[in-house]
Each structure stands twice: as C-alpha cells, then as structure tokens.
Amino acid sequence: MDDLISWIVHACHIAFLTKLAGHVCSYGGLADFLFQLQNSVQRRNDKAVAHLGVLDVWSMQVLSTYGHIRDIPSKPGSVDPTAGFEMSWELLPQAKGHVAAIVRAVEEAQYLVLATDPDREGEAISWHVVKELQRRKLRAAQLHVERITFTEVTRTAILDALKSPRQISPWLVHAYLARRVLDYLVGFTLSPLLWRKLPGARSAGRVQSVALRLVCEREADIRSFQPVEFWTAEVQLMTRSGLPLRATLARLDGKKLGKFDLKDGAAAEAAADLIRSSVFRAGCVESKVTKRNPSAPFITSTLQTDAANKLGFGTTRTMQLAQKLYEGVGSGERDLAGLITYMRTDGVQMSKDAIATIRKVVKTEFGGDYIPASPRVYKTKAKNAQEAHEAIRPTDPRRRASSLPLSINHDMKALYDLIWKRAVASQMSSAGIRQVGLDVNSTDGTITLRGTGSKVEFPGFRAVYGNGTSDESLAAVAAIQSITEGEEITVVAVDTIQHFTMPPGRYTEGALVQELEAQGIGRPSTYAAILKVLKVMAAV
C-alpha cells in the first residue's frame, strides 16, 4: 500500500489498464494513469474522469483492451494434450490496434496497474496483457505490475482498491485455462462429428450442450406425463353474523381426506350430498402470527429470474440493462457514476458500509421498528459458488429510482428500482403474518370442513418488496374471527371441482438459469450467453 501511494505522490507514469464495461467518469482520485476501457462508447467520456476529484494533481491516459486480446486459434494442434495441454495463442484481429496503443503507452510507463473485471475472465485478460508485453520484451524487468479489483465503479471503491494491490492470481488464471482447453477440446473435437451425424447442426459446446440436455429431458418428462384425475369439494358457508366463509372438505367418514380420495365425479357428488344433509358447528378458532423473512439481495441468477417474472425482461435484456447501470449513466459529465455493483456474481454478501447505509435509509423512511436488532447475514445455497464479489446492490442506497437522471430510460429505471428494493428489503425486519384457521364439524363427527385466512399484522420488509394479502383472505380472517366456538354454521352451497395433475412446466429463461446454478453448471457471467447460443442455434 505504501509503495503504491508513494508512486502516486511522485507522479509516476502508471499505465492503468481496465477492461471496465463502463464509463471512465465513474472513476476518481487517480492521476498519471492509463485507463483502459472496454468499448468505444466509453471513449467519449474520457474527460469526465477528472470530475471525480481524483485527477486534480496528476495526469492520466485512458485506454481499453476492449475485451479479450488473445485466444486459441480454431485449428488443429492449438492444444496439445500429449505435451501437458500446451496451448498456442494468437492476437485477435480486432484487438491489434488496441494492443498497439497499449504498447505505446507502456513504453513510457514505470508502473502498470491492471484493473480488469473482478472475475475469472477479467483475471485472464490481465494475464494476457502481461504475457503479450513479455512476448514483445517491452521493458518487462523495469515495469512494475500490480493488480487491483473493485465491484462498483465509484470514487471510493477505486481508491480502496488502489490501497490493496495484489499480483495476478494463478488460481483464477489456471481456472480460465482449464475452461478454455475444455471449450476447445469439446467443441473442436465433437463439432465435426456433429456435422457428419446431424447435417445442419452448428457446433458442440461444453456448457450449452448440458443446458440443452436439461431442456430435452424436461420435454421428455412432459411428453411422457400421464395426468391423474381427482376432485375436490369447496363449501360456501355463512356465519351467524352473516359473514361468508369459503371452506374445503378436509375429513370424510372420520378420516383425513387425501388428495386422490375423490377419484371421480360420482365420489365427489356423494360427498357433496353428505355435506348438504349435515348440520355443522364451529370448532375452536386457531390464530397465530408467523414470521416471513426477506430474501437475500440479488445474485445474477435471482436477478434474471425476478426481472423475467416482475418486469418481463429476458436474460440478455436484463444483463444489458444491468451492464449500463454498472457502467454508470448520468445527464452530464459530473453526474456519471456507477449505479449498481458488479452484476455477474454468486455472492449474497454486502459490504458493511452498504449495510450501515441501508439501515439508516430504512430507519429514516420507515422507522426503527423496520430494522432488525443486528444486520442480516446471508449464505449462498448455490453449488460451487465462489462468492468472490458482493451481491448486486445500489452503489448508493440513498439514491432512489425516482431521483435518477433523465438519461435513464424506463427499463433501466425499472431494473434499478427492483435491485434497490431487493437490497433494502434484505436488511429489514421480518413481516408478521397472522394466520387463522377454523374446523367446522358435522354434529355426527364424520365430516370436517376447513376454513383459513391470513392478513399482514406487521409489513416489515414487505413494505418495500413483497405482495399484499388478497381481499378474499382478509374476508376469511374477518369471518373466522367473528365466530364463537360451538355456534351453528350454515351451508349455503357445495361445489365439486374436477382437477388433473399437471406435467412439469417448460423452462422459462429464469427457471433454466436457476436449474443451471443449482446443478453447478456455468457461471454468473455465462448464463445469458448460454441461453443466447441455444436460441441462435434454434435449439430451443
């Protein structure tokens, strides 16, 4: 840390290479750095970097790798399994101009700080940059290389990252190399076989092939499914005070009624006739308050699922919008800032500072009763989760969707609002739900009808993120609470309803992503790409 700060104080020329998918103006507090961004859209914002208060003393250049710069060529012999899986690499055609610009800048630099994305692919890009510079023998002995990472594009995050530089992680690089070798061996080896056996097929992919298998297995389950018929009896009751109550047949002939006990319409009608001819009295009213806890803040898969369910966004659309929110959007150079943390993550944890700010926001807007005594701590349930990054949250929880600049379009604002609500709700108090139940028994004890209802006693986190209680359920609560044990209950009507068991549903994009995550297939950064490939190949 001291070394890095001293370099800045002495105004060293530092080449700061970033593969950020975002606007430069999200940075602040640095100088004499070479920023390297991902795409041409970012280039127009280079001057905005100075407005974050970090570039007041030193100068800075800004460049980008624009993604990966090298790859294994698609030809025989690029990976040699007999020689320890030795790999050959070639510079990507689209990266040659960007690498040339990097080389020119590095020739004048003494220090190189790599700030690519904080995931496996980002680590690989940093590694490729260093390897390419070493291959060209560009003052490798004199160039001091450091690696930094951050999960939000804000001034504070960048400054904190600079205080804790590290070396390139060999473990992440090895993970990338293993993944790339498997992609090559599976795709390059199996694709020709696929082309011969299935004319018109495009390619075989390591991950999308498994995803396609899940879809095919689900389709096979649907086609082989045999529906089973069953019936239920629903009874409309009237209390002594004149309030209606809906109940279901729970016990018949003194025995608990199973799901498939009423197998056909004749059995259902026979049960209905018994109900109509019986006299019923209320049993004891059951009432209790249960707690509902909030869900963890979003990770990539849950964001994609909720965005699909609540906003109607596909996975690709969701990640495009999240990318823009992460990059930072504003109405002018000084307004630009990263609005959310890194959106490709399987970690459910949030920083202590973010949690503290959220708790302050909740206390201010809703009151002290809406924050638990201590911050909530979440643990991931996903297989093989790395939890290398925070959950997806607003970089500033005080910023509401309604206060976002005019340059934010409707879809981006809707997604930001969803992320804000989920993150804030995750640190709020539990909701208190009053659940009431009543058994209405025939006087001969052979039939029991069951009525239930629920209402929100204390909204807790549901004041921000959650659904309300239906009017029918609220009416049931009112009816049940008005009943006195032993009072006679009138049967108004009996409805017999035919049902059939349903086959498993076809995967939605969100459901398939969750299944991939549950089985440890793919990574947060690849879910959208997997589905996109399946669609492009017309496989689904």
C-alpha positions in Angstrom: 0.0 0.0 0.0 2.7 2.5 1.0 4.7 1.7 -2.2 1.6 2.4 -4.3 0.8 5.6 -2.6 4.4 6.8 -2.9 4.3 6.1 -6.6 1.3 8.4 -7.0 2.8 11.1 -4.8 5.9 11.1 -7.0 3.7 11.5 -10.1 5.0 8.3 -11.7 3.6 7.4 -15.1 1.3 4.5 -14.3 -0.5 2.6 -17.0 -3.9 1.8 -15.6 -5.4 -0.9 -17.9 -9.0 -1.6 -17.2 -11.5 -3.9 -19.0 -14.4 -2.0 -17.4 -17.7 -2.3 -19.2 -18.4 1.3 -18.2 -17.8 5.0 -18.4 -14.5 6.4 -17.3 -16.2 9.2 -15.4 -17.1 6.6 -12.8 -13.5 6.8 -11.5 -12.0 9.4 -9.3 -9.0 10.3 -7.2 -6.2 9.0 -9.5 -3.7 10.6 -11.8 -0.9 9.9 -14.3 -2.8 6.6 -15.0 -3.6 5.0 -18.3 -7.2 3.9 -18.1 -8.2 1.1 -20.4 -11.9 0.8 -21.2 -13.9 -1.8 -22.9 -15.8 -0.2 -25.8 -15.9 2.8 -28.0 -18.9 4.3 -26.2 -16.7 4.9 -23.2 -14.1 6.9 -25.2 -16.3 10.0 -25.5 -16.3 10.3 -21.7 -12.6 10.3 -21.0 -12.6 13.9 -19.9 -15.3 13.3 -17.4 -12.8 11.2 -15.3 -11.3 14.4 -13.9 -14.6 15.5 -12.3 -14.5 12.8 -9.6 -11.9 14.6 -7.6 -9.0 12.2 -8.1 -7.3 13.8 -11.1 -6.7 17.2 -9.6 -2.9 16.8 -9.2 -1.7 14.2 -11.8 -2.3 13.4 -15.4 -3.9 10.3 -16.8 -4.3 8.5 -20.1 -7.2 6.2 -20.8 -7.1 3.1 -23.0 -9.0 -0.2 -23.2 -8.4 -3.8 -24.1 -12.0 -3.9 -25.5 -12.4 -7.3 -24.0 -10.0 -10.3 -24.6 -6.9 -9.6 -26.7 -5.7 -13.2 -27.4 -7.4 -16.6 -27.9 -6.6 -20.2 -29.0 -6.8 -20.3 -32.8 -9.6 -22.6 -34.2 -7.3 -25.1 -36.0 -5.8 -28.5 -35.2 -2.9 -28.5 -32.8 -3.8 -25.4 -30.9 -4.0 -27.5 -27.7 -1.6 -30.5 -27.4 -2.9 -33.0 -24.7 0.3 -35.0 -25.1 2.5 -32.1 -24.1 0.8 -31.1 -20.8 -2.1 -29.5 -22.7 0.3 -26.9 -24.1 -1.6 -24.1 -25.8 -0.8 -21.7 -28.6 -2.2 -18.2 -28.6 -2.8 -15.6 -31.3 -3.7 -12.0 -31.1 -7.3 -11.4 -32.1 -7.6 -9.3 -35.2 -9.9 -6.8 -33.6 -7.5 -6.3 -30.7 -4.4 -5.4 -32.7 -5.0 -1.7 -32.8 -5.9 -1.6 -29.1 -2.8 -3.6 -28.2 -0.6 -1.3 -30.3 -2.0 1.7 -28.3 -1.3 -0.1 -25.0 2.2 -0.9 -26.1 3.0 2.7 -27.0 1.7 3.9 -23.6 3.6 1.2 -21.6 6.9 2.1 -23.3 6.8 5.4 -21.4 5.5 3.9 -18.1 7.3 2.7 -15.0 4.3 1.0 -13.4 1.4 -1.0 -14.7 -1.8 -1.4 -12.6 -4.2 -3.9 -14.1 -7.9 -3.3 -13.2 -9.8 -5.7 -15.3 -13.2 -7.1 -14.2 -13.1 -9.0 -10.8 -13.9 -12.4 -12.2 -12.1 -15.2 -13.9 -12.3 -13.7 -17.4 -11.1 -10.3 -16.1 -8.1 -12.0 -14.4 -7.4 -13.8 -17.7 -7.4 -10.5 -19.6 -4.8 -9.1 -17.2 -2.7 -12.2 -17.6 -2.9 -11.9 -21.4 -1.9 -8.3 -21.3 1.2 -9.1 -19.3 2.1 -12.1 -21.5 1.8 -10.1 -24.6 4.0 -7.4 -23.2 6.6 -10.0 -22.1 6.4 -11.6 -25.6 7.3 -8.3 -27.1 10.1 -7.8 -24.5 8.8 -4.4 -23.5 11.0 -3.4 -20.6 9.5 -6.2 -18.5 12.3 -6.0 -16.0 11.7 -2.3 -15.3 7.9 -2.4 -15.4 6.3 -2.8 -12.0 3.0 -4.7 -12.4 0.1 -4.7 -9.8 -3.5 -6.0 -10.0 -6.5 -4.3 -8.4 -10.2 -5.2 -8.4 -13.4 -3.5 -7.4 -17.0 -4.4 -7.7 -18.5 -0.9 -8.0 -17.4 1.9 -10.3 -17.3 4.7 -7.7 -14.6 7.0 -6.4 -14.4 5.3 -3.0 -14.2 1.8 -4.5 -11.4 2.8 -6.8 -9.4 4.5 -4.1 -9.9 1.5 -1.7 -8.7 -0.9 -4.5 -5.6 1.1 -5.0 -4.7 0.8 -1.3 -4.8 -3.0 -1.6 -3.0 -4.1 -4.8 -2.0 -7.7 -5.4 -0.4 -9.9 -8.0 -2.4 -11.7 -10.8 -4.0 -14.8 -9.2 -2.5 -18.0 -10.7 -5.5 -20.0 -9.5 -8.0 -17.8 -11.4 -5.7 -18.0 -14.5 -5.5 -21.7 -14.2 -9.3 -22.0 -13.9 -9.6 -19.9 -17.1 -7.0 -22.0 -18.9 -8.8 -25.2 -17.9 -12.1 -23.8 -19.1 -10.6 -22.6 -22.4 -9.0 -26.0 -23.0 -12.2 -27.8 -22.4 -14.1 -25.5 -24.7 -11.5 -26.2 -27.4 -11.3 -29.9 -26.9 -15.1 -30.4 -26.6 -16.1 -28.0 -29.4 -13.3 -28.6 -31.9 -13.3 -32.4 -31.4 -17.1 -33.1 -31.3 -18.3 -30.4 -33.7 -17.1 -32.3 -36.9 -18.8 -35.5 -35.6 -22.0 -33.5 -35.0 -21.8 -32.1 -38.5 -21.5 -35.6 -40.0 -24.2 -37.2 -37.9 -26.6 -34.2 -37.9 -26.5 -32.2 -41.1 -27.3 -28.6 -40.4 -26.0 -28.6 -36.8 -23.6 -25.8 -36.0 -21.3 -26.8 -33.1 -21.0 -28.7 -29.9 -20.4 -26.5 -26.8 -19.3 -27.7 -23.4 -21.9 -25.8 -21.3 -24.7 -25.1 -23.8 -24.8 -28.9 -24.6 -25.6 -29.6 -20.9 -28.2 -26.9 -20.8 -29.8 -28.3 -24.0 -29.9 -31.7 -22.3 -31.8 -30.3 -19.4 -34.3 -28.8 -21.8 -34.6 -32.1 -23.7 -35.1 -34.1 -20.5 -37.8 -31.7 -19.3 -39.5 -32.0 -22.7 -39.3 -35.8 -22.5 -40.9 -35.7 -19.0 -43.7 -33.5 -20.3 -44.5 -35.8 -23.2 -44.4 -39.0 -21.1 -46.6 -37.5 -18.4 -49.8 -39.3 -17.6 -52.4 -37.0 -16.0 -54.4 -38.3 -13.0 -57.9 -37.2 -12.3 -59.0 -36.1 -8.8 -61.9 -34.0 -7.4 -62.3 -31.5 -4.5 -65.4 -30.2 -2.7 -65.5 -26.5 -1.8 -68.2 -25.2 0.5 -69.7 -21.8 0.8 -70.6 -21.2 4.5 -72.5 -18.4 6.3 -71.7 -17.4 9.9 -74.3 -16.5 12.5 -73.3 -12.8 12.0 -74.0 -13.1 8.3 -70.4 -13.2 7.0 -69.5 -15.5 4.2 -66.7 -18.1 4.6 -65.1 -20.4 2.0 -64.1 -23.8 3.3 -62.8 -27.1 1.8 -63.7 -30.7 2.7 -60.9 -31.9 5.0 -62.2 -35.1 6.6 -64.8 -37.6 5.4 -66.2 -40.6 7.3 -64.0 -39.5 10.2 -60.8 -39.9 8.1 -58.4 -37.3 6.7 -59.2 -36.8 3.1 -56.3 -37.5 0.8 -55.6 -35.6 -2.5 -56.8 -38.5 -4.7 -59.5 -39.9 -2.4 -62.3 -38.3 -4.5 -61.3 -40.1 -7.7 -64.3 -39.2 -9.9 -67.4 -37.0 -10.1 -69.6 -39.7 -8.6 -67.5 -39.8 -5.4 -67.4 -36.1 -5.2 -71.2 -35.7 -5.6 -71.7 -38.4 -2.9 -69.5 -36.4 -0.6 -71.4 -33.2 -1.5 -74.8 -34.8 -0.7 -73.5 -35.8 2.7 -72.4 -32.2 3.4 -75.7 -30.7 2.3 -77.6 -33.1 4.6 -75.5 -32.5 7.7 -75.6 -29.9 10.4 -72.3 -28.1 11.3 -71.0 -26.3 14.3 -67.8 -24.3 14.6 -64.8 -25.6 16.4 -62.1 -23.7 18.2 -60.6 -20.7 16.2 -56.8 -21.1 15.7 -54.8 -17.9 15.4 -51.1 -17.4 15.3 -48.5 -14.9 14.0 -45.8 -16.3 11.8 -42.7 -14.5 10.6 -41.7 -14.2 7.0 -38.1 -13.3 6.4 -36.8 -11.3 3.5 -34.8 -12.9 0.7 -31.1 -12.3 0.2 -30.1 -9.5 -2.1 -29.8 -10.4 -5.8 -27.2 -12.5 -7.4 -27.0 -12.9 -11.2 -29.5 -15.8 -11.4 -32.1 -14.4 -9.0 -31.9 -11.0 -10.7 -32.6 -12.6 -14.1 -35.4 -14.7 -12.6 -37.2 -11.8 -10.9 -36.6 -9.4 -13.8 -38.4 -12.0 -16.0 -41.2 -12.6 -13.5 -41.8 -9.0 -12.5 -40.7 -6.9 -15.5 -40.9 -9.3 -18.4 -37.2 -9.0 -19.3 -35.3 -11.8 -20.9 -31.9 -12.7 -19.5 -30.0 -11.0 -22.3 -32.0 -7.8 -21.9 -31.6 -7.9 -18.1 -27.8 -8.2 -18.4 -27.6 -5.4 -21.0 -29.5 -3.1 -18.7 -27.5 -4.1 -15.6 -24.3 -3.6 -17.6 -25.3 0.0 -18.3 -26.3 0.6 -14.7 -22.9 -0.8 -13.6 -21.0 1.4 -16.1 -22.7 4.5 -14.9 -25.2 6.8 -16.6 -25.9 10.4 -16.0 -27.1 13.6 -17.5 -23.7 15.2 -17.8 -20.0 14.5 -17.2 -20.2 15.4 -13.5 -23.3 13.2 -12.9 -21.8 10.0 -14.3 -21.4 7.3 -11.7 -21.8 3.5 -11.4 -25.3 3.0 -10.1 -25.0 -0.7 -9.1 -22.3 -3.1 -8.0 -20.9 -5.8 -10.3 -23.7 -7.7 -11.9 -22.0 -11.1 -12.5 -21.9 -12.6 -9.1 -22.9 -15.6 -7.0 -22.2 -13.9 -3.6 -25.1 -12.8 -1.4 -23.0 -10.7 1.0 -22.9 -6.9 1.1 -20.2 -4.6 2.4 -20.5 -3.3 6.0 -20.7 0.3 4.7 -23.6 -0.6 2.4 -25.5 -2.4 5.1 -25.0 0.5 7.5 -26.3 3.0 4.9 -29.3 0.8 4.1 -30.2 0.6 7.8 -30.1 4.4 8.1 -32.3 4.7 5.0 -34.8 2.3 6.4 -34.9 3.9 9.8 -35.4 7.4 8.2 -38.1 6.3 5.8 -40.0 3.7 7.8 -38.9 4.0 11.5 -36.9 2.0 13.9 -39.3 -0.9 14.0 -38.4 -1.8 10.4 -34.8 -2.6 11.1 -33.7 -5.8 13.0 -31.5 -5.5 16.1 -28.5 -6.7 14.1 -27.7 -6.8 10.4 -28.8 -9.8 8.5 -26.2 -12.2 7.2 -26.9 -14.4 4.2 -25.1 -17.5 2.9 -25.3 -18.8 -0.7 -27.1 -22.0 -1.5 -25.5 -22.4 -4.9 -23.2 -25.3 -5.7 -19.6 -24.3 -6.3 -20.3 -20.7 -5.5 -17.1 -18.6 -5.4 -18.7 -15.7 -3.6 -15.8 -13.6 -4.9 -18.0 -10.5 -5.3 -20.7 -8.7 -3.4 -24.4 -9.2 -4.1 -26.0 -6.9 -6.7 -27.0 -3.7 -4.9 -27.1 0.1 -5.4 -23.7 1.7 -5.0 -25.5 4.4 -3.0 -28.7 3.0 -1.3 -29.8 6.6 -0.7 -30.4 7.0 -4.4 -34.0 6.1 -5.3 -35.1 5.3 -8.8 -37.2 8.5 -8.9 -34.1 10.6 -8.4 -32.1 9.1 -11.3 -31.2 11.5 -14.2 -33.4 11.9 -17.2 -30.9 10.0 -19.4 -32.0 6.8 -17.6 -34.7 5.1 -19.8 -37.8 3.4 -18.4 -36.4 -0.1 -18.5 -33.2 0.8 -16.8 -35.1 2.7 -14.1 -37.4 -0.3 -13.5 -34.5 -2.7 -13.1 -32.6 -0.3 -10.8 -35.8 0.0 -8.7 -36.1 -3.8 -8.5 -32.4 -4.0 -7.4 -32.9 -1.2 -4.8 -36.0 -2.8 -3.3 -34.5 -6.2 -3.0 -31.2 -4.9 -1.4 -33.0 -2.6 1.0 -35.6 -5.3 1.9 -32.9 -7.8 2.7 -31.9 -5.7 5.7 -35.4 -5.0 7.0 -37.4 -6.6 9.8 -39.4 -9.8 9.3 -43.0 -9.4 8.2 -45.6 -10.6 10.7 -48.4 -12.6 9.1 -51.5 -13.5 11.2 -52.8 -16.9 10.1 -56.2 -18.1 11.3 -57.9 -21.4 10.8 -61.2 -23.0 11.8 -62.6 -26.5 11.7 -66.3 -26.7 11.1 -67.5 -30.2 12.1 -70.7 -32.0 11.4 -72.7 -32.9 14.6 -72.2 -36.6 14.0 -68.4 -36.1 13.7 -68.0 -37.7 10.3 -67.3 -34.6 8.2 -64.9 -31.7 8.8 -64.7 -28.5 6.7 -61.5 -26.4 6.9 -61.5 -22.6 6.5 -58.3 -20.5 6.6 -57.2 -16.9 6.1 -54.3 -14.6 6.6 -53.5 -10.9 6.9 -50.4 -8.8 7.4 -50.0 -7.9 11.0 -46.7 -6.1 10.5 -45.4 -5.4 7.0 -41.7 -5.3 7.8 -39.7 -5.9 4.6 -42.9 -6.3 2.6 -43.4 -2.5 2.8 -40.7 -2.4 0.2 -40.5 -5.7 -1.5 -43.4 -8.1 -1.5 -47.1 -8.8 -2.3 -50.1 -7.8 -0.2 -52.9 -10.0 1.1 -55.8 -10.8 -1.2 -59.2 -9.4 -0.4 -60.6 -12.9 -0.1 -58.1 -13.9 2.5 -58.8 -10.7 4.5 -62.6 -11.5 4.3 -61.9 -15.0 5.6 -59.9 -13.7 8.6 -62.8 -11.3 9.5 -65.4 -14.1 9.2 -63.4 -16.6 11.3 -62.5 -14.1 14.0 -66.2 -13.3 14.3 -67.2 -16.9 15.1 -67.8 -18.3 18.6 -66.9 -21.9 19.3 -70.0 -24.1 19.1 -72.2 -21.8 17.0 -74.1 -23.3 14.2 -72.7 -22.6 10.7 -75.0 -22.7 7.6 -74.1 -24.4 4.4 -75.0 -22.2 1.5 -73.6 -24.1 -1.4 -71.3 -27.0 -2.3 -69.2 -27.0 -5.4 -67.5 -30.1 -6.7 -64.4 -29.3 -8.9 -62.6 -31.6 -11.3 -58.8 -31.4 -11.4 -56.0 -33.2 -13.2 -52.4 -33.4 -12.2 -50.2 -31.2 -14.4 -46.9 -32.1 -16.1 -43.8 -30.1 -15.2 -43.8 -26.8 -16.9 -41.3 -26.0 -19.7 -38.3 -23.9 -18.6 -38.6 -20.2 -18.7 -35.3 -18.4 -19.1 -35.2 -17.6 -15.4 -36.1 -21.2 -14.4 -33.4 -22.6 -16.6 -30.8 -20.3 -15.2 -31.8 -21.3 -11.6 -31.5 -25.0 -12.6 -28.1 -24.5 -14.1 -27.0 -22.7 -10.9 -28.5 -25.4 -8.7 -26.5 -28.1 -10.6 -23.3 -26.1 -10.6 -23.3 -25.6 -14.4 -21.9 -22.4 -15.8 -21.1 -19.2 -14.1 -22.9 -15.9 -13.5 -21.1 -14.4 -16.4 -22.2 -17.1 -18.8 -25.9 -17.7 -18.1 -27.2 -15.1 -20.6 -24.6 -16.3 -23.2 -25.7 -19.9 -22.8 -29.3 -19.1 -23.5 -28.4 -16.8 -26.4 -26.4 -19.6 -28.1 -29.3 -22.0 -27.7 -31.6 -19.5 -29.3 -29.2 -18.6 -32.1 -28.7 -22.3 -32.9 -32.5 -22.7 -32.9 -32.1 -25.5 -30.4 -34.9 -24.2 -28.2 
